[in-house]
């Protein structure tokens, strides 16, 4: 499972790591989640819990776990600042 919050997942990089002969079979076994908000990321982690409980999951990679949280906090902070300016 690859959780990609920063858009960093690369098919070409997978091919480089595993070799060009069997990269497609590796790609077929990668479950890619691409949350675009902190709320969506939280929902994806709930999905992950269900997958881990029922499937044989060998690895979970989370690229940029805190990025969407920082964006949400920044948006909330900016909203508060805008309210103060009005």
N, CA, C and O atoms as a Maestro MAE file, in Angstrom:
{
 s_m_m2io_version
 :::
 2.0.0
}

f_m_ct {
 s_m_title
 :::
 protein
 m_atom[344] {
  # First column is atom index #
  i_m_mmod_type
  r_m_x_coord
  r_m_y_coord
  r_m_z_coord
  i_m_residue_number
  s_m_chain_name
  s_m_pdb_residue_name
  s_m_pdb_atom_name
  i_m_atomic_number
  :::
  1 25 0.860 -1.176 0.000 1 A "UNK " " N  " 7
  2 3 0.000 0.000 0.000 1 A "UNK " " CA " 6
  3 2 0.897 1.228 0.000 1 A "UNK " " C  " 6
  4 15 1.837 1.318 0.790 1 A "UNK " " O  " 8
  5 25 0.605 2.175 -0.891 2 A "UNK " " N  " 7
  6 3 1.362 3.419 -0.976 2 A "UNK " " CA " 6
  7 2 0.376 4.574 -0.831 2 A "UNK " " C  " 6
  8 15 -0.510 4.744 -1.668 2 A "UNK " " O  " 8
  9 25 0.526 5.361 0.221 3 A "UNK " " N  " 7
  10 3 -0.304 6.544 0.436 3 A "UNK " " CA " 6
  11 2 0.522 7.733 -0.025 3 A "UNK " " C  " 6
  12 15 1.541 8.068 0.579 3 A "UNK " " O  " 8
  13 25 0.074 8.367 -1.099 4 A "UNK " " N  " 7
  14 3 0.848 9.423 -1.756 4 A "UNK " " CA " 6
  15 2 0.158 10.772 -1.590 4 A "UNK " " C  " 6
  16 15 -0.744 11.112 -2.357 4 A "UNK " " O  " 8
  17 25 0.583 11.542 -0.586 5 A "UNK " " N  " 7
  18 3 -0.025 12.857 -0.355 5 A "UNK " " CA " 6
  19 2 0.697 13.965 -1.104 5 A "UNK " " C  " 6
  20 15 0.199 15.086 -1.201 5 A "UNK " " O  " 8
  21 25 1.881 13.643 -1.637 6 A "UNK " " N  " 7
  22 3 2.702 14.682 -2.265 6 A "UNK " " CA " 6
  23 2 2.878 14.490 -3.768 6 A "UNK " " C  " 6
  24 15 3.605 15.253 -4.404 6 A "UNK " " O  " 8
  25 25 2.226 13.485 -4.345 7 A "UNK " " N  " 7
  26 3 2.346 13.244 -5.782 7 A "UNK " " CA " 6
  27 2 3.693 12.675 -6.187 7 A "UNK " " C  " 6
  28 15 4.148 12.891 -7.310 7 A "UNK " " O  " 8
  29 25 4.334 11.947 -5.279 8 A "UNK " " N  " 7
  30 3 5.678 11.453 -5.548 8 A "UNK " " CA " 6
  31 2 5.759 10.034 -6.078 8 A "UNK " " C  " 6
  32 15 6.852 9.558 -6.385 8 A "UNK " " O  " 8
  33 25 4.617 9.338 -6.194 9 A "UNK " " N  " 7
  34 3 4.663 7.958 -6.682 9 A "UNK " " CA " 6
  35 2 5.040 7.948 -8.150 9 A "UNK " " C  " 6
  36 15 4.482 8.702 -8.947 9 A "UNK " " O  " 8
  37 25 5.994 7.089 -8.510 10 A "UNK " " N  " 7
  38 3 6.483 7.048 -9.881 10 A "UNK " " CA " 6
  39 2 6.562 5.608 -10.377 10 A "UNK " " C  " 6
  40 15 7.270 4.780 -9.804 10 A "UNK " " O  " 8
  41 25 5.830 5.322 -11.444 11 A "UNK " " N  " 7
  42 3 5.898 4.008 -12.075 11 A "UNK " " CA " 6
  43 2 7.316 3.754 -12.571 11 A "UNK " " C  " 6
  44 15 7.826 2.639 -12.454 11 A "UNK " " O  " 8
  45 25 7.943 4.767 -13.114 12 A "UNK " " N  " 7
  46 3 9.317 4.629 -13.609 12 A "UNK " " CA " 6
  47 2 10.271 4.261 -12.476 12 A "UNK " " C  " 6
  48 15 11.176 3.451 -12.673 12 A "UNK " " O  " 8
  49 25 10.083 4.835 -11.311 13 A "UNK " " N  " 7
  50 3 10.948 4.510 -10.170 13 A "UNK " " CA " 6
  51 2 10.735 3.064 -9.727 13 A "UNK " " C  " 6
  52 15 11.695 2.387 -9.358 13 A "UNK " " O  " 8
  53 25 9.504 2.586 -9.759 14 A "UNK " " N  " 7
  54 3 9.233 1.182 -9.445 14 A "UNK " " CA " 6
  55 2 9.968 0.293 -10.441 14 A "UNK " " C  " 6
  56 15 10.570 -0.710 -10.058 14 A "UNK " " O  " 8
  57 25 9.919 0.660 -11.712 15 A "UNK " " N  " 7
  58 3 10.614 -0.111 -12.753 15 A "UNK " " CA " 6
  59 2 12.117 -0.142 -12.489 15 A "UNK " " C  " 6
  60 15 12.748 -1.187 -12.650 15 A "UNK " " O  " 8
  61 25 12.697 0.983 -12.088 16 A "UNK " " N  " 7
  62 3 14.128 1.035 -11.788 16 A "UNK " " CA " 6
  63 2 14.483 0.135 -10.607 16 A "UNK " " C  " 6
  64 15 15.515 -0.535 -10.624 16 A "UNK " " O  " 8
  65 25 13.641 0.117 -9.596 17 A "UNK " " N  " 7
  66 3 13.929 -0.647 -8.379 17 A "UNK " " CA " 6
  67 2 13.807 -2.150 -8.615 17 A "UNK " " C  " 6
  68 15 14.680 -2.912 -8.200 17 A "UNK " " O  " 8
  69 25 12.736 -2.585 -9.275 18 A "UNK " " N  " 7
  70 3 12.482 -4.026 -9.408 18 A "UNK " " CA " 6
  71 2 12.963 -4.615 -10.723 18 A "UNK " " C  " 6
  72 15 12.984 -5.836 -10.877 18 A "UNK " " O  " 8
  73 25 13.345 -3.784 -11.664 19 A "UNK " " N  " 7
  74 3 13.774 -4.272 -12.972 19 A "UNK " " CA " 6
  75 2 12.619 -4.269 -13.952 19 A "UNK " " C  " 6
  76 15 11.457 -4.398 -13.568 19 A "UNK " " O  " 8
  77 25 12.951 -4.121 -15.209 20 A "UNK " " N  " 7
  78 3 11.909 -3.955 -16.223 20 A "UNK " " CA " 6
  79 2 11.179 -5.251 -16.550 20 A "UNK " " C  " 6
  80 15 10.105 -5.212 -17.150 20 A "UNK " " O  " 8
  81 25 11.742 -6.404 -16.166 21 A "UNK " " N  " 7
  82 3 11.104 -7.676 -16.513 21 A "UNK " " CA " 6
  83 2 9.838 -7.953 -15.709 21 A "UNK " " C  " 6
  84 15 8.851 -8.449 -16.254 21 A "UNK " " O  " 8
  85 25 9.861 -7.637 -14.416 22 A "UNK " " N  " 7
  86 3 8.704 -8.006 -13.592 22 A "UNK " " CA " 6
  87 2 8.055 -6.819 -12.893 22 A "UNK " " C  " 6
  88 15 7.336 -7.003 -11.911 22 A "UNK " " O  " 8
  89 25 8.294 -5.614 -13.379 23 A "UNK " " N  " 7
  90 3 7.726 -4.449 -12.693 23 A "UNK " " CA " 6
  91 2 6.204 -4.405 -12.795 23 A "UNK " " C  " 6
  92 15 5.543 -3.904 -11.885 23 A "UNK " " O  " 8
  93 25 5.640 -4.919 -13.883 24 A "UNK " " N  " 7
  94 3 4.181 -4.888 -14.030 24 A "UNK " " CA " 6
  95 2 3.495 -5.754 -12.977 24 A "UNK " " C  " 6
  96 15 2.440 -5.381 -12.464 24 A "UNK " " O  " 8
  97 25 4.081 -6.903 -12.652 25 A "UNK " " N  " 7
  98 3 3.474 -7.745 -11.615 25 A "UNK " " CA " 6
  99 2 3.572 -7.070 -10.252 25 A "UNK " " C  " 6
  100 15 2.676 -7.213 -9.419 25 A "UNK " " O  " 8
  101 25 4.659 -6.335 -10.023 26 A "UNK " " N  " 7
  102 3 4.795 -5.579 -8.774 26 A "UNK " " CA " 6
  103 2 3.756 -4.462 -8.739 26 A "UNK " " C  " 6
  104 15 3.103 -4.256 -7.716 26 A "UNK " " O  " 8
  105 25 3.598 -3.739 -9.850 27 A "UNK " " N  " 7
  106 3 2.608 -2.656 -9.912 27 A "UNK " " CA " 6
  107 2 1.194 -3.178 -9.654 27 A "UNK " " C  " 6
  108 15 0.386 -2.499 -9.019 27 A "UNK " " O  " 8
  109 25 0.897 -4.372 -10.141 28 A "UNK " " N  " 7
  110 3 -0.433 -4.953 -9.930 28 A "UNK " " CA " 6
  111 2 -0.707 -5.244 -8.463 28 A "UNK " " C  " 6
  112 15 -1.862 -5.386 -8.061 28 A "UNK " " O  " 8
  113 25 0.351 -5.331 -7.662 29 A "UNK " " N  " 7
  114 3 0.196 -5.612 -6.236 29 A "UNK " " CA " 6
  115 2 0.312 -4.368 -5.365 29 A "UNK " " C  " 6
  116 15 0.294 -4.467 -4.138 29 A "UNK " " O  " 8
  117 25 0.430 -3.200 -5.987 30 A "UNK " " N  " 7
  118 3 0.502 -1.947 -5.227 30 A "UNK " " CA " 6
  119 2 -0.884 -1.320 -5.199 30 A "UNK " " C  " 6
  120 15 -1.500 -1.093 -6.241 30 A "UNK " " O  " 8
  121 25 -1.362 -1.045 -4.000 31 A "UNK " " N  " 7
  122 3 -2.636 -0.350 -3.803 31 A "UNK " " CA " 6
  123 2 -2.284 1.102 -3.524 31 A "UNK " " C  " 6
  124 15 -1.708 1.409 -2.480 31 A "UNK " " O  " 8
  125 25 -2.623 1.999 -4.444 32 A "UNK " " N  " 7
  126 3 -2.228 3.407 -4.361 32 A "UNK " " CA " 6
  127 2 -3.393 4.263 -3.876 32 A "UNK " " C  " 6
  128 15 -4.474 4.250 -4.464 32 A "UNK " " O  " 8
  129 25 -3.159 5.005 -2.801 33 A "UNK " " N  " 7
  130 3 -4.131 5.969 -2.283 33 A "UNK " " CA " 6
  131 2 -3.546 7.361 -2.459 33 A "UNK " " C  " 6
  132 15 -2.384 7.594 -2.124 33 A "UNK " " O  " 8
  133 25 -4.349 8.295 -2.988 34 A "UNK " " N  " 7
  134 3 -3.870 9.657 -3.234 34 A "UNK " " CA " 6
  135 2 -4.813 10.679 -2.605 34 A "UNK " " C  " 6
  136 15 -5.556 11.356 -3.315 34 A "UNK " " O  " 8
  137 25 -4.787 10.794 -1.286 35 A "UNK " " N  " 7
  138 3 -5.668 11.772 -0.639 35 A "UNK " " CA " 6
  139 2 -5.251 13.198 -0.995 35 A "UNK " " C  " 6
  140 15 -4.065 13.490 -1.154 35 A "UNK " " O  " 8
  141 25 -6.241 14.076 -1.115 36 A "UNK " " N  " 7
  142 3 -5.949 15.470 -1.462 36 A "UNK " " CA " 6
  143 2 -6.308 16.438 -0.342 36 A "UNK " " C  " 6
  144 15 -6.115 17.647 -0.472 36 A "UNK " " O  " 8
  145 25 -6.829 15.905 0.755 37 A "UNK " " N  " 7
  146 3 -7.136 16.737 1.919 37 A "UNK " " CA " 6
  147 2 -6.861 15.914 3.174 37 A "UNK " " C  " 6
  148 15 -6.768 14.688 3.120 37 A "UNK " " O  " 8
  149 25 -6.734 16.604 4.295 38 A "UNK " " N  " 7
  150 3 -6.500 15.903 5.554 38 A "UNK " " CA " 6
  151 2 -7.684 15.008 5.895 38 A "UNK " " C  " 6
  152 15 -7.500 13.902 6.404 38 A "UNK " " O  " 8
  153 25 -8.890 15.475 5.622 39 A "UNK " " N  " 7
  154 3 -10.097 14.680 5.880 39 A "UNK " " CA " 6
  155 2 -10.077 13.394 5.052 39 A "UNK " " C  " 6
  156 15 -10.389 12.316 5.558 39 A "UNK " " O  " 8
  157 25 -9.710 13.517 3.788 40 A "UNK " " N  " 7
  158 3 -9.623 12.348 2.911 40 A "UNK " " CA " 6
  159 2 -8.534 11.386 3.400 40 A "UNK " " C  " 6
  160 15 -8.703 10.169 3.339 40 A "UNK " " O  " 8
  161 25 -7.431 11.936 3.879 41 A "UNK " " N  " 7
  162 3 -6.349 11.103 4.403 41 A "UNK " " CA " 6
  163 2 -6.830 10.305 5.617 41 A "UNK " " C  " 6
  164 15 -6.514 9.122 5.752 41 A "UNK " " O  " 8
  165 25 -7.593 10.956 6.496 42 A "UNK " " N  " 7
  166 3 -8.128 10.242 7.663 42 A "UNK " " CA " 6
  167 2 -9.036 9.095 7.223 42 A "UNK " " C  " 6
  168 15 -8.974 8.004 7.789 42 A "UNK " " O  " 8
  169 25 -9.876 9.335 6.219 43 A "UNK " " N  " 7
  170 3 -10.762 8.286 5.706 43 A "UNK " " CA " 6
  171 2 -9.950 7.140 5.099 43 A "UNK " " C  " 6
  172 15 -10.298 5.970 5.257 43 A "UNK " " O  " 8
  173 25 -8.865 7.489 4.404 44 A "UNK " " N  " 7
  174 3 -8.004 6.461 3.818 44 A "UNK " " CA " 6
  175 2 -7.362 5.594 4.892 44 A "UNK " " C  " 6
  176 15 -7.206 4.388 4.698 44 A "UNK " " O  " 8
  177 25 -6.987 6.189 6.025 45 A "UNK " " N  " 7
  178 3 -6.398 5.395 7.099 45 A "UNK " " CA " 6
  179 2 -7.426 4.442 7.708 45 A "UNK " " C  " 6
  180 15 -7.072 3.349 8.152 45 A "UNK " " O  " 8
  181 25 -8.690 4.846 7.730 46 A "UNK " " N  " 7
  182 3 -9.744 3.937 8.188 46 A "UNK " " CA " 6
  183 2 -9.850 2.764 7.206 46 A "UNK " " C  " 6
  184 15 -9.985 1.613 7.622 46 A "UNK " " O  " 8
  185 25 -9.787 3.061 5.890 47 A "UNK " " N  " 7
  186 3 -9.793 1.999 4.875 47 A "UNK " " CA " 6
  187 2 -8.612 1.058 5.084 47 A "UNK " " C  " 6
  188 15 -8.749 -0.162 4.990 47 A "UNK " " O  " 8
  189 25 -7.446 1.644 5.369 48 A "UNK " " N  " 7
  190 3 -6.242 0.839 5.582 48 A "UNK " " CA " 6
  191 2 -6.425 -0.139 6.729 48 A "UNK " " C  " 6
  192 15 -6.004 -1.292 6.639 48 A "UNK " " O  " 8
  193 25 -7.044 0.309 7.790 49 A "UNK " " N  " 7
  194 3 -7.276 -0.566 8.936 49 A "UNK " " CA " 6
  195 2 -8.086 -1.791 8.510 49 A "UNK " " C  " 6
  196 15 -7.777 -2.917 8.901 49 A "UNK " " O  " 8
  197 25 -9.110 -1.562 7.714 50 A "UNK " " N  " 7
  198 3 -9.915 -2.674 7.211 50 A "UNK " " CA " 6
  199 2 -9.120 -3.600 6.310 50 A "UNK " " C  " 6
  200 15 -9.247 -4.821 6.407 50 A "UNK " " O  " 8
  201 25 -8.295 -3.029 5.428 51 A "UNK " " N  " 7
  202 3 -7.477 -3.846 4.531 51 A "UNK " " CA " 6
  203 2 -6.468 -4.685 5.299 51 A "UNK " " C  " 6
  204 15 -6.273 -5.863 5.000 51 A "UNK " " O  " 8
  205 25 -5.830 -4.076 6.283 52 A "UNK " " N  " 7
  206 3 -4.817 -4.782 7.066 52 A "UNK " " CA " 6
  207 2 -5.447 -5.943 7.834 52 A "UNK " " C  " 6
  208 15 -4.831 -6.997 7.993 52 A "UNK " " O  " 8
  209 25 -6.671 -5.744 8.305 53 A "UNK " " N  " 7
  210 3 -7.346 -6.797 9.069 53 A "UNK " " CA " 6
  211 2 -7.749 -7.980 8.192 53 A "UNK " " C  " 6
  212 15 -7.741 -9.120 8.657 53 A "UNK " " O  " 8
  213 25 -8.106 -7.723 6.909 54 A "UNK " " N  " 7
  214 3 -8.625 -8.817 6.092 54 A "UNK " " CA " 6
  215 2 -7.642 -9.342 5.050 54 A "UNK " " C  " 6
  216 15 -7.795 -10.475 4.595 54 A "UNK " " O  " 8
  217 25 -6.645 -8.562 4.660 55 A "UNK " " N  " 7
  218 3 -5.712 -8.978 3.612 55 A "UNK " " CA " 6
  219 2 -4.310 -9.169 4.172 55 A "UNK " " C  " 6
  220 15 -3.990 -8.726 5.275 55 A "UNK " " O  " 8
  221 25 -3.491 -9.838 3.383 56 A "UNK " " N  " 7
  222 3 -2.090 -10.039 3.744 56 A "UNK " " CA " 6
  223 2 -1.293 -8.855 3.197 56 A "UNK " " C  " 6
  224 15 -0.858 -8.875 2.045 56 A "UNK " " O  " 8
  225 25 -1.102 -7.832 4.019 57 A "UNK " " N  " 7
  226 3 -0.400 -6.616 3.617 57 A "UNK " " CA " 6
  227 2 1.053 -6.727 4.056 57 A "UNK " " C  " 6
  228 15 1.338 -6.945 5.233 57 A "UNK " " O  " 8
  229 25 1.974 -6.574 3.099 58 A "UNK " " N  " 7
  230 3 3.391 -6.704 3.415 58 A "UNK " " CA " 6
  231 2 4.062 -5.403 3.784 58 A "UNK " " C  " 6
  232 15 5.055 -5.405 4.512 58 A "UNK " " O  " 8
  233 25 3.533 -4.272 3.289 59 A "UNK " " N  " 7
  234 3 4.204 -2.991 3.506 59 A "UNK " " CA " 6
  235 2 3.211 -1.855 3.305 59 A "UNK " " C  " 6
  236 15 2.379 -1.898 2.398 59 A "UNK " " O  " 8
  237 25 3.305 -0.843 4.156 60 A "UNK " " N  " 7
  238 3 2.542 0.394 3.981 60 A "UNK " " CA " 6
  239 2 3.543 1.532 3.941 60 A "UNK " " C  " 6
  240 15 4.325 1.717 4.873 60 A "UNK " " O  " 8
  241 25 3.516 2.301 2.847 61 A "UNK " " N  " 7
  242 3 4.380 3.472 2.694 61 A "UNK " " CA " 6
  243 2 3.484 4.701 2.719 61 A "UNK " " C  " 6
  244 15 2.511 4.781 1.969 61 A "UNK " " O  " 8
  245 25 3.810 5.652 3.575 62 A "UNK " " N  " 7
  246 3 3.071 6.914 3.627 62 A "UNK " " CA " 6
  247 2 4.053 8.014 3.266 62 A "UNK " " C  " 6
  248 15 4.971 8.318 4.029 62 A "UNK " " O  " 8
  249 25 3.853 8.609 2.096 63 A "UNK " " N  " 7
  250 3 4.732 9.675 1.623 63 A "UNK " " CA " 6
  251 2 4.123 11.012 2.023 63 A "UNK " " C  " 6
  252 15 3.142 11.462 1.432 63 A "UNK " " O  " 8
  253 25 4.708 11.630 3.018 64 A "UNK " " N  " 7
  254 3 4.251 12.951 3.432 64 A "UNK " " CA " 6
  255 2 3.067 12.922 4.369 64 A "UNK " " C  " 6
  256 15 2.083 13.625 4.141 64 A "UNK " " O  " 8
  257 25 3.140 12.131 5.409 65 A "UNK " " N  " 7
  258 3 2.009 11.974 6.321 65 A "UNK " " CA " 6
  259 2 1.537 13.299 6.924 65 A "UNK " " C  " 6
  260 15 0.337 13.486 7.123 65 A "UNK " " O  " 8
  261 25 2.436 14.199 7.210 66 A "UNK " " N  " 7
  262 3 2.074 15.447 7.885 66 A "UNK " " CA " 6
  263 2 1.724 16.582 6.928 66 A "UNK " " C  " 6
  264 15 1.210 17.611 7.366 66 A "UNK " " O  " 8
  265 25 1.989 16.419 5.634 67 A "UNK " " N  " 7
  266 3 1.798 17.531 4.705 67 A "UNK " " CA " 6
  267 2 0.354 18.040 4.677 67 A "UNK " " C  " 6
  268 15 0.123 19.244 4.791 67 A "UNK " " O  " 8
  269 25 -0.610 17.144 4.527 68 A "UNK " " N  " 7
  270 3 -2.011 17.577 4.442 68 A "UNK " " CA " 6
  271 2 -2.489 18.169 5.758 68 A "UNK " " C  " 6
  272 15 -3.324 19.073 5.769 68 A "UNK " " O  " 8
  273 25 -1.962 17.661 6.870 69 A "UNK " " N  " 7
  274 3 -2.288 18.234 8.179 69 A "UNK " " CA " 6
  275 2 -1.769 19.665 8.265 69 A "UNK " " C  " 6
  276 15 -2.488 20.565 8.700 69 A "UNK " " O  " 8
  277 25 -0.520 19.874 7.848 70 A "UNK " " N  " 7
  278 3 0.054 21.230 7.866 70 A "UNK " " CA " 6
  279 2 -0.753 22.169 6.978 70 A "UNK " " C  " 6
  280 15 -0.989 23.321 7.342 70 A "UNK " " O  " 8
  281 25 -1.174 21.684 5.816 71 A "UNK " " N  " 7
  282 3 -1.989 22.518 4.926 71 A "UNK " " CA " 6
  283 2 -3.314 22.891 5.584 71 A "UNK " " C  " 6
  284 15 -3.757 24.036 5.494 71 A "UNK " " O  " 8
  285 25 -3.937 21.930 6.239 72 A "UNK " " N  " 7
  286 3 -5.218 22.211 6.899 72 A "UNK " " CA " 6
  287 2 -5.037 23.202 8.041 72 A "UNK " " C  " 6
  288 15 -5.834 24.129 8.190 72 A "UNK " " O  " 8
  289 25 -4.010 23.017 8.835 73 A "UNK " " N  " 7
  290 3 -3.736 23.942 9.938 73 A "UNK " " CA " 6
  291 2 -3.445 25.332 9.377 73 A "UNK " " C  " 6
  292 15 -3.904 26.338 9.919 73 A "UNK " " O  " 8
  293 25 -2.677 25.380 8.285 74 A "UNK " " N  " 7
  294 3 -2.382 26.663 7.649 74 A "UNK " " CA " 6
  295 2 -3.637 27.339 7.140 74 A "UNK " " C  " 6
  296 15 -3.801 28.549 7.298 74 A "UNK " " O  " 8
  297 25 -4.540 26.557 6.519 75 A "UNK " " N  " 7
  298 3 -5.805 27.110 6.025 75 A "UNK " " CA " 6
  299 2 -6.655 27.632 7.178 75 A "UNK " " C  " 6
  300 15 -7.259 28.699 7.076 75 A "UNK " " O  " 8
  301 25 -6.698 26.880 8.269 76 A "UNK " " N  " 7
  302 3 -7.478 27.311 9.434 76 A "UNK " " CA " 6
  303 2 -6.892 28.590 10.012 76 A "UNK " " C  " 6
  304 15 -7.622 29.507 10.390 76 A "UNK " " O  " 8
  305 25 -5.569 28.641 10.076 77 A "UNK " " N  " 7
  306 3 -4.894 29.836 10.596 77 A "UNK " " CA " 6
  307 2 -5.170 31.033 9.689 77 A "UNK " " C  " 6
  308 15 -5.436 32.134 10.171 77 A "UNK " " O  " 8
  309 25 -5.105 30.816 8.376 78 A "UNK " " N  " 7
  310 3 -5.375 31.899 7.427 78 A "UNK " " CA " 6
  311 2 -6.816 32.380 7.530 78 A "UNK " " C  " 6
  312 15 -7.078 33.578 7.422 78 A "UNK " " O  " 8
  313 25 -7.757 31.454 7.740 79 A "UNK " " N  " 7
  314 3 -9.164 31.838 7.896 79 A "UNK " " CA " 6
  315 2 -9.360 32.701 9.131 79 A "UNK " " C  " 6
  316 15 -10.092 33.690 9.100 79 A "UNK " " O  " 8
  317 25 -8.701 32.320 10.216 80 A "UNK " " N  " 7
  318 3 -8.789 33.108 11.449 80 A "UNK " " CA " 6
  319 2 -8.192 34.498 11.239 80 A "UNK " " C  " 6
  320 15 -8.736 35.491 11.720 80 A "UNK " " O  " 8
  321 25 -7.083 34.563 10.525 81 A "UNK " " N  " 7
  322 3 -6.456 35.864 10.264 81 A "UNK " " CA " 6
  323 2 -7.369 36.738 9.414 81 A "UNK " " C  " 6
  324 15 -7.466 37.943 9.647 81 A "UNK " " O  " 8
  325 25 -8.050 36.131 8.417 82 A "UNK " " N  " 7
  326 3 -8.955 36.896 7.563 82 A "UNK " " CA " 6
  327 2 -10.130 37.440 8.376 82 A "UNK " " C  " 6
  328 15 -10.568 38.570 8.159 82 A "UNK " " O  " 8
  329 25 -10.639 36.634 9.313 83 A "UNK " " N  " 7
  330 3 -11.731 37.092 10.169 83 A "UNK " " CA " 6
  331 2 -11.288 38.282 11.009 83 A "UNK " " C  " 6
  332 15 -12.046 39.232 11.207 83 A "UNK " " O  " 8
  333 25 -10.055 38.222 11.502 84 A "UNK " " N  " 7
  334 3 -9.539 39.315 12.324 84 A "UNK " " CA " 6
  335 2 -9.358 40.585 11.504 84 A "UNK " " C  " 6
  336 15 -9.530 41.687 12.026 84 A "UNK " " O  " 8
  337 25 -9.015 40.445 10.230 85 A "UNK " " N  " 7
  338 3 -8.799 41.609 9.377 85 A "UNK " " CA " 6
  339 2 -10.107 42.289 8.986 85 A "UNK " " C  " 6
  340 15 -10.104 43.476 8.662 85 A "UNK " " O  " 8
  341 25 -11.213 41.571 9.009 86 A "UNK " " N  " 7
  342 3 -12.507 42.140 8.595 86 A "UNK " " CA " 6
  343 2 -13.055 43.064 9.608 86 A "UNK " " C  " 6
  344 15 -14.134 43.625 9.414 86 A "UNK " " O  " 8
  :::
 }
 m_bond[343] {
  # First column is bond index #
  i_m_from
  i_m_to
  i_m_order
  :::
  1 1 2 1
  2 2 3 1
  3 3 4 2
  4 3 5 1
  5 5 6 1
  6 6 7 1
  7 7 8 2
  8 7 9 1
  9 9 10 1
  10 10 11 1
  11 11 12 2
  12 11 13 1
  13 13 14 1
  14 14 15 1
  15 15 16 2
  16 15 17 1
  17 17 18 1
  18 18 19 1
  19 19 20 2
  20 19 21 1
  21 21 22 1
  22 22 23 1
  23 23 24 2
  24 23 25 1
  25 25 26 1
  26 26 27 1
  27 27 28 2
  28 27 29 1
  29 29 30 1
  30 30 31 1
  31 31 32 2
  32 31 33 1
  33 33 34 1
  34 34 35 1
  35 35 36 2
  36 35 37 1
  37 37 38 1
  38 38 39 1
  39 39 40 2
  40 39 41 1
  41 41 42 1
  42 42 43 1
  43 43 44 2
  44 43 45 1
  45 45 46 1
  46 46 47 1
  47 47 48 2
  48 47 49 1
  49 49 50 1
  50 50 51 1
  51 51 52 2
  52 51 53 1
  53 53 54 1
  54 54 55 1
  55 55 56 2
  56 55 57 1
  57 57 58 1
  58 58 59 1
  59 59 60 2
  60 59 61 1
  61 61 62 1
  62 62 63 1
  63 63 64 2
  64 63 65 1
  65 65 66 1
  66 66 67 1
  67 67 68 2
  68 67 69 1
  69 69 70 1
  70 70 71 1
  71 71 72 2
  72 71 73 1
  73 73 74 1
  74 74 75 1
  75 75 76 2
  76 75 77 1
  77 77 78 1
  78 78 79 1
  79 79 80 2
  80 79 81 1
  81 81 82 1
  82 82 83 1
  83 83 84 2
  84 83 85 1
  85 85 86 1
  86 86 87 1
  87 87 88 2
  88 87 89 1
  89 89 90 1
  90 90 91 1
  91 91 92 2
  92 91 93 1
  93 93 94 1
  94 94 95 1
  95 95 96 2
  96 95 97 1
  97 97 98 1
  98 98 99 1
  99 99 100 2
  100 99 101 1
  101 101 102 1
  102 102 103 1
  103 103 104 2
  104 103 105 1
  105 105 106 1
  106 106 107 1
  107 107 108 2
  108 107 109 1
  109 109 110 1
  110 110 111 1
  111 111 112 2
  112 111 113 1
  113 113 114 1
  114 114 115 1
  115 115 116 2
  116 115 117 1
  117 117 118 1
  118 118 119 1
  119 119 120 2
  120 119 121 1
  121 121 122 1
  122 122 123 1
  123 123 124 2
  124 123 125 1
  125 125 126 1
  126 126 127 1
  127 127 128 2
  128 127 129 1
  129 129 130 1
  130 130 131 1
  131 131 132 2
  132 131 133 1
  133 133 134 1
  134 134 135 1
  135 135 136 2
  136 135 137 1
  137 137 138 1
  138 138 139 1
  139 139 140 2
  140 139 141 1
  141 141 142 1
  142 142 143 1
  143 143 144 2
  144 143 145 1
  145 145 146 1
  146 146 147 1
  147 147 148 2
  148 147 149 1
  149 149 150 1
  150 150 151 1
  151 151 152 2
  152 151 153 1
  153 153 154 1
  154 154 155 1
  155 155 156 2
  156 155 157 1
  157 157 158 1
  158 158 159 1
  159 159 160 2
  160 159 161 1
  161 161 162 1
  162 162 163 1
  163 163 164 2
  164 163 165 1
  165 165 166 1
  166 166 167 1
  167 167 168 2
  168 167 169 1
  169 169 170 1
  170 170 171 1
  171 171 172 2
  172 171 173 1
  173 173 174 1
  174 174 175 1
  175 175 176 2
  176 175 177 1
  177 177 178 1
  178 178 179 1
  179 179 180 2
  180 179 181 1
  181 181 182 1
  182 182 183 1
  183 183 184 2
  184 183 185 1
  185 185 186 1
  186 186 187 1
  187 187 188 2
  188 187 189 1
  189 189 190 1
  190 190 191 1
  191 191 192 2
  192 191 193 1
  193 193 194 1
  194 194 195 1
  195 195 196 2
  196 195 197 1
  197 197 198 1
  198 198 199 1
  199 199 200 2
  200 199 201 1
  201 201 202 1
  202 202 203 1
  203 203 204 2
  204 203 205 1
  205 205 206 1
  206 206 207 1
  207 207 208 2
  208 207 209 1
  209 209 210 1
  210 210 211 1
  211 211 212 2
  212 211 213 1
  213 213 214 1
  214 214 215 1
  215 215 216 2
  216 215 217 1
  217 217 218 1
  218 218 219 1
  219 219 220 2
  220 219 221 1
  221 221 222 1
  222 222 223 1
  223 223 224 2
  224 223 225 1
  225 225 226 1
  226 226 227 1
  227 227 228 2
  228 227 229 1
  229 229 230 1
  230 230 231 1
  231 231 232 2
  232 231 233 1
  233 233 234 1
  234 234 235 1
  235 235 236 2
  236 235 237 1
  237 237 238 1
  238 238 239 1
  239 239 240 2
  240 239 241 1
  241 241 242 1
  242 242 243 1
  243 243 244 2
  244 243 245 1
  245 245 246 1
  246 246 247 1
  247 247 248 2
  248 247 249 1
  249 249 250 1
  250 250 251 1
  251 251 252 2
  252 251 253 1
  253 253 254 1
  254 254 255 1
  255 255 256 2
  256 255 257 1
  257 257 258 1
  258 258 259 1
  259 259 260 2
  260 259 261 1
  261 261 262 1
  262 262 263 1
  263 263 264 2
  264 263 265 1
  265 265 266 1
  266 266 267 1
  267 267 268 2
  268 267 269 1
  269 269 270 1
  270 270 271 1
  271 271 272 2
  272 271 273 1
  273 273 274 1
  274 274 275 1
  275 275 276 2
  276 275 277 1
  277 277 278 1
  278 278 279 1
  279 279 280 2
  280 279 281 1
  281 281 282 1
  282 282 283 1
  283 283 284 2
  284 283 285 1
  285 285 286 1
  286 286 287 1
  287 287 288 2
  288 287 289 1
  289 289 290 1
  290 290 291 1
  291 291 292 2
  292 291 293 1
  293 293 294 1
  294 294 295 1
  295 295 296 2
  296 295 297 1
  297 297 298 1
  298 298 299 1
  299 299 300 2
  300 299 301 1
  301 301 302 1
  302 302 303 1
  303 303 304 2
  304 303 305 1
  305 305 306 1
  306 306 307 1
  307 307 308 2
  308 307 309 1
  309 309 310 1
  310 310 311 1
  311 311 312 2
  312 311 313 1
  313 313 314 1
  314 314 315 1
  315 315 316 2
  316 315 317 1
  317 317 318 1
  318 318 319 1
  319 319 320 2
  320 319 321 1
  321 321 322 1
  322 322 323 1
  323 323 324 2
  324 323 325 1
  325 325 326 1
  326 326 327 1
  327 327 328 2
  328 327 329 1
  329 329 330 1
  330 330 331 1
  331 331 332 2
  332 331 333 1
  333 333 334 1
  334 334 335 1
  335 335 336 2
  336 335 337 1
  337 337 338 1
  338 338 339 1
  339 339 340 2
  340 339 341 1
  341 341 342 1
  342 342 343 1
  343 343 344 2
  :::
 }
}
